[in-house]
Amino acid sequence: MNIVNDNSGIDIYNESISIINSLLAEDDIFNSKYTELEKIVIKRVIHASSDMAYSKTMFFTENSIINSINFIKQKSKLNKPIKIVCDSRMTEAGISSTVNEKVIVDVRCHIGLSSEELSEKFYGLISNYNLKSEFNNTNNKIGTDGITRSAYSIRIAIIENLPEFIIIGNAPTALIETMNTCKILFKSLNYKPNLIIGMPVGFVGADDSKRNLMKDGFFSSIGNTGNLGGSAVAAAAMNAILKESI
């Protein structure tokens, strides 16, 4: 009978990081551009994707990682959950509840709800928060003449949960909507997320949406430029921050 080593996953991860370290040892751009904490996040993203391109394309707003780590540590001391919303079930599933067992992680995603359920939630929320006038000039329908389901879902998830961390790993439209919704809520409720991780994937709109996030000084953010991205790498970035928050 073969006995499975409970530490095999950790061993494989550590070996992968050793290989990544060797590949990046003489990478002048990587070693000069990023802080030590940023390098840790990037290496975990590379591990999740097996793509070394992230060593040159990721961006971090000033102090985004250390501020997030300090925030998570404080929540952990108070035994309070950190609230996270995601734009896809894959991103939600990728966020580890065991990488830092001191932290209570509350992850939400509304992407699986029907159009009717989403609409009911949206109009109920803006009524409860007295936000009807603030959202009057936004497109509030899903479909050909409206916004994407991903965008509508993330809008509602943000309003409902007022999360501390927002993770976008799939849809560029969800990242754009995240920025728009958060700015509306900041004016109305003085709400602002602790961090946005923006790593949507694709050839249509992905790079533009991420560059908009990178240039927007209003948000603390992590992301990457180009068409690469996805649920696995977005979750990996969050997992790296959780790990460093022990």
URRA-V953465 format. One record per residue. N is the residue number from 1. RES is the residue in one small letter. OMEGA is omega in degrees with one decimal (999 if undefined). Layout:
n = <N	N>
res = <RES	RES>
omega = <OMEGA	OMEGA>
This chain:
n = <1	2	3	4	5	6	7	8	9	10	11	12	13	14	15	16	17	18	19	20	21	22	23	24	25	26	27	28	29	30	31	32	33	34	35	36	37	38	39	40	41	42	43	44	45	46	47	48	49	50	51	52	53	54	55	56	57	58	59	60	61	62	63	64	65	66	67	68	69	70	71	72	73	74	75	76	77	78	79	80	81	82	83	84	85	86	87	88	89	90	91	92	93	94	95	96	97	98	99	100	101	102	103	104	105	106	107	108	109	110	111	112	113	114	115	116	117	118	119	120	121	122	123	124	125	126	127	128	129	130	131	132	133	134	135	136	137	138	139	140	141	142	143	144	145	146	147	148	149	150	151	152	153	154	155	156	157	158	159	160	161	162	163	164	165	166	167	168	169	170	171	172	173	174	175	176	177	178	179	180	181	182	183	184	185	186	187	188	189	190	191	192	193	194	195	196	197	198	199	200	201	202	203	204	205	206	207	208	209	210	211	212	213	214	215	216	217	218	219	220	221	222	223	224	225	226	227	228	229	230	231	232	233	234	235	236	237	238	239	240	241	242	243	244	245	246>
res = <m	n	i	v	n	d	n	s	g	i	d	i	y	n	e	s	i	s	i	i	n	s	l	l	a	e	d	d	i	f	n	s	k	y	t	e	l	e	k	i	v	i	k	r	v	i	h	a	s	s	d	m	a	y	s	k	t	m	f	f	t	e	n	s	i	i	n	s	i	n	f	i	k	q	k	s	k	l	n	k	p	i	k	i	v	c	d	s	r	m	t	e	a	g	i	s	s	t	v	n	e	k	v	i	v	d	v	r	c	h	i	g	l	s	s	e	e	l	s	e	k	f	y	g	l	i	s	n	y	n	l	k	s	e	f	n	n	t	n	n	k	i	g	t	d	g	i	t	r	s	a	y	s	i	r	i	a	i	i	e	n	l	p	e	f	i	i	i	g	n	a	p	t	a	l	i	e	t	m	n	t	c	k	i	l	f	k	s	l	n	y	k	p	n	l	i	i	g	m	p	v	g	f	v	g	a	d	d	s	k	r	n	l	m	k	d	g	f	f	s	s	i	g	n	t	g	n	l	g	g	s	a	v	a	a	a	a	m	n	a	i	l	k	e	s	i>
omega = <176.6	177.6	-179.4	177.4	-179.0	-178.5	-174.9	179.2	177.9	179.8	179.2	178.2	-179.0	177.7	178.0	179.4	177.1	178.1	178.5	177.7	-179.4	179.3	-177.7	-173.3	-177.5	177.8	-174.5	-179.4	-179.2	-173.4	-180.0	-172.4	-168.3	173.6	-179.2	178.1	177.5	178.3	179.1	178.4	-178.0	-179.1	176.6	176.0	177.4	177.4	-178.1	-173.4	-172.0	-177.8	-177.6	-178.5	-179.0	179.4	-179.4	-170.8	-177.9	177.5	-179.4	172.2	-173.2	176.2	-176.8	-177.1	-177.1	176.5	178.9	178.1	-180.0	178.5	-179.3	178.4	179.4	176.6	-179.3	178.7	-179.5	-178.3	178.1	-179.8	168.3	-175.6	-178.7	168.2	-176.9	-179.8	179.6	177.7	179.2	177.3	178.7	-177.7	-176.4	-179.1	-172.6	175.1	-176.5	-178.1	174.4	-173.6	175.8	-174.2	172.5	-175.8	179.8	-174.5	-179.6	174.7	-177.1	-171.2	-177.0	-178.4	177.9	178.0	-179.4	179.0	179.2	-179.5	179.7	178.4	-175.6	-176.3	174.1	-178.9	-177.7	174.4	-179.8	-178.5	-178.6	-175.5	-175.8	-177.4	-179.1	-178.0	179.0	-175.2	176.7	177.8	-173.1	178.4	177.3	174.5	-174.2	-178.7	-177.4	179.4	-179.1	177.8	179.6	-179.7	-179.1	-178.8	-178.5	177.0	-177.4	179.1	179.7	-179.0	-175.6	-171.5	-174.0	-170.5	175.9	179.7	177.9	-174.2	-179.1	-178.4	-173.7	-167.0	173.8	179.8	177.7	178.1	177.3	-179.7	176.8	-178.9	-179.5	-178.1	-178.9	179.4	174.9	-177.7	176.9	179.4	-173.9	-172.4	-176.2	179.0	175.1	-179.7	175.4	-176.9	168.5	170.9	-176.4	-179.0	177.3	-174.6	173.0	-179.8	-178.1	172.4	-174.9	-178.1	-179.5	-178.0	-178.8	176.7	174.9	177.4	-177.8	-176.8	-175.4	-177.1	-179.3	-173.0	163.6	-170.5	172.1	177.5	177.1	175.8	179.4	-175.7	178.7	179.4	176.9	-176.2	-175.6	-176.7	177.4	177.5	179.9	178.0	178.4	179.7	178.0	179.3	177.3	-179.5	-178.9	-178.6	180.0	999>
